[in-house]
């Protein structure tokens, strides 16, 4: 019996309050992916979409007790799995 493939999603597809797990990055060698990883946003990390700024940009996520604001262009390279 094989495991089902993980359903990949992106931050902009999550509802406020929804949880997800980091699967990886679209371009793991990019400077921004390395920066997010240095902040502890590595594959396997669980996060919650907390809210959007009043004009919809940026999004605030919470992970490992840390709050981080991500712009949509920055977040689109983050590959997630809904929990």
Order of alpha helices (4+ residues) and beta strands (2+ residues): beta-beta-alpha-beta-beta-beta-alpha-beta
